[in-house]
């Protein structure tokens, strides 16, 4: 074994344009290095390994990688791009049209019902098969499973070459035995098939959502498995400065000695790559979840526990709400057009990234996004063959970002960007600067609308919040967003371009388990509830043991979904630890009344005719991981002039360029104040500070931007 080597933990977030990398000391938590490298869409594992090599090269002295945490968009991209292949579906006899019937909800309300066309189902009707057998809602068998018919179905899928199959039988959340028997039959008759069963994916009632979640899991399982296996093989081959103890370890065959490789999950936790292939649907919001968590942690260090987060990348922008230092969770999410009822950080995504393409609609109006130039060919200014003007082209043409990215590693062609936008402007009949400013204004409004979805539409006043911006393009439009939304201010954490990768190193191993147990509060059996919580906790404990956690070092967070009898949807509330008895049940019900009032403005706690109903019991098993320590900004002599590097002509109003001071962020010190117009630059991000705005630097190195009028100046 290499001796004296520093043990390094690495976080890698692969985005559409760049791969972000953060390295911390495993033993001290010290932040060692942050960097970026271009993503490689043709083979994402290449960009991943380039990032690892770049991070290790920057660490002083000998370094051995202790573990790697990874945020990936593989599952999301497979769904958004429709690259899921042919999928088969097995369900209960009489329910073959469950995917067509779905739910009656129409996007944007029923006023849109005349024009809305249901999207294609994830499984076409000809690949749906039903099997005889039936359970009731308690799990009691009404009719036995027809095993011979199940075998015939398995052989039919095999003969048709359908190798990905989802199984969702009615009421299998109450008793999974029929589904598990179908799974055994599929393994025997069609051993090449990848199979997902709903009782493993989502043991919760509502057959449509359970069916869709199971099919999404099945759809992404082959792609996620292939991707993680490829990276695992490359990690095993690289050895990353660690000398093998044995020949067995050198070939990567000693599983217990392999480099820990963790994947970010949508619920705000991580899981080993070996285990995540069994629950790939949990990775669908992998990267955005890491960003929200990293921003929450860094904002908390700066004294903000109530913020909006805005993660701007090359392809899209992800926004979320952080209350009391924690991002909100939901189980009512969608991935593209597919509902997926799994625990995930509550994130809204809009196609408004740096690579979003500007185009002219058939009506002759300027539009921006959602199509993106991505990393290949990228914006026109990249010089890689891109021909369509993008948000990044508008920024570089107006001088709001430097004529290069990543400290000069990626040069930008300003004149090519100007030519592309001039061509667009000519077709619109306006000036080039006006067109570029219009592109940025539309992009800002697209981001503002996403922020309103997670605030105004959920009863929150956006003016009560500061916003944390991060990602490569996240801070470029912060001044217009303060104006549009009336925000209290915007905070830009240190190394904003790498917050998602930083977040990967700040989260724990986490698994979620759920069981539907419908009962009115007056009839609730506390012993039954306690027994179910015990079973769910044991499932969680077993999974954490498999990840290498001792029982003494883990925790189990209990929650329950409650509603008023007759309501269609539930409110999730915490369930304190300890023996579950009638008094604890009453305490949870009281918390439900309070939460319902907070969400909807009313409750029925004093109405004895309106009964409370328990629906789902949940347990999250958490294995804690050491969090990195954010760097503290050093004091410096003199004024803000120490950070001034020169001036550049910048256009802020869509008409005139003005000489604008340029500051290097790494030279700023606590207490520094910069008045706009100005541009603050660093390795992975840029902050254009418009006239009428001020940036202050706090002791953590966070930049706090406010409108001058908000300061009473």
C-alpha angles and dihedrals in degrees: 000000000000107000128212093019118144112244109232129194114203130201118199125186115187113207133178093265109016137023111224121212133192127179125196134178107260095213102041102025089232114158105240108175144349125198146147136225130187115270118241107217093183089062114004091191089069092059088045094055092043088056093051092050093047093051094048092048090057095051112095117239128358114338133189120191111241096186143336126222117197137196114200139181095200095112093043094049093049089057098040092048094043093237096142100112124215114334128192125210129205119192141155119296110269095027100081092121097052092115092051095046093045112145129326094235115119120203112254092012134284092300084078095049096099092057103032117099119196110247120244113280118251087240120039117231093251091062095054117100129180130211129205118246133087142208126192123230092273092055094253114144114250095172127007121249113266098231095181091055090048089053091050090052091050091052091047092055089047092052091047091053093241104150101169116069135173122200123201118164124184115273094357088140086073096046122006096191097104093048093047090051090052088051090053091050092050090052091052098044100031107024094169093061124109105222133192121186122199096230089063096041102040120358093191136108127257105086098212096054091041091051094048094046091050093048092048089051091051092045096056098036098090094046095046091046092051093046096048091043091053093051091044090054092049092048091050091050095047096051086193099231094314116124112220118244093212141013087251091058091047089062092047093242098122097085094188091057098045120117108271107251114188129189123209115241129210091245094066098264137095132235134190116268089238091060100035092068087069092056105026094157088072089071099058094107095030101134099037091049091055091050094052091049094046091049091048091052095047093043089052090054087055092050100260118122098160111060146132115236125216117189109189117193137164096274108025147359122239121201133187143163124247117199122180089357096302130099114237121259128217139178093198097082133134133207107210104312095338121097112221118187100203128121108271138157107268102253132161117205127201128183095244108116133133091273096050109132123235114221142163118248122224086259090059098251127133115253132181123206159303088149112075135201087220120187096311116075089352128181119337091254091062090071093222097121100283113151103175120085115242141187090266090054089054092050095049093045091053091047094243091127126036121261089258140041133223095025093306099318091113112041116204125216104226095182093051089052090050092050092051094048092044089056090051091046092051090055089050093046095237138105123279094243091049090051093049092048089048091053090054093045092053091047090051091051090049089055092044091054090053090051090050090054091061096041119023094033089052097048098263124129107231090205090068092065141078113214127224113213123197142145124080094293100021097102099042095090101031095116095054089046092054087053097044097044102030091235120184087234144302128257121205110198122214114281092009092180090065103041093112092053089046090051090056089065094048100059133088132231105270136180127181127212128185138184127186112229109165114197137139113249093242090055098039115134106217092196091056092049091048091049093051092048088051092052092048091048091051090051089051092046092051091052092049091049088054087054090054101259121141115230092242094059101053136078135208120217113203125202136164135207112228134174141170111269108270096027118121100215136042141227118227117225133176121260113210118234121257137069111334112236138150093276092054090047090054090049091054092047090052090051088052091055090051094047092047090052092049092050101040106017097246144059139186101226091128095044107090091188092061104074127201117236127202114217116163133020117206138189127187115198112208128194109191122231125194111264121223120250114242116233119255117226115243123233116250136196124246131019135301090284088085088074096047112113101173139283137290131192106256130180115213101162103046092251119055133040119218131188103261128191116245120211131194110227095210089063095054120104136199112287095026116139126196123191120208144281090068141109123228113201136190138160100282106017146028133213114205105201109205124211110279095036133099131204121208125189117220128201093269091057092252116145113223114200121195136167111259090234089057089060092055091244 
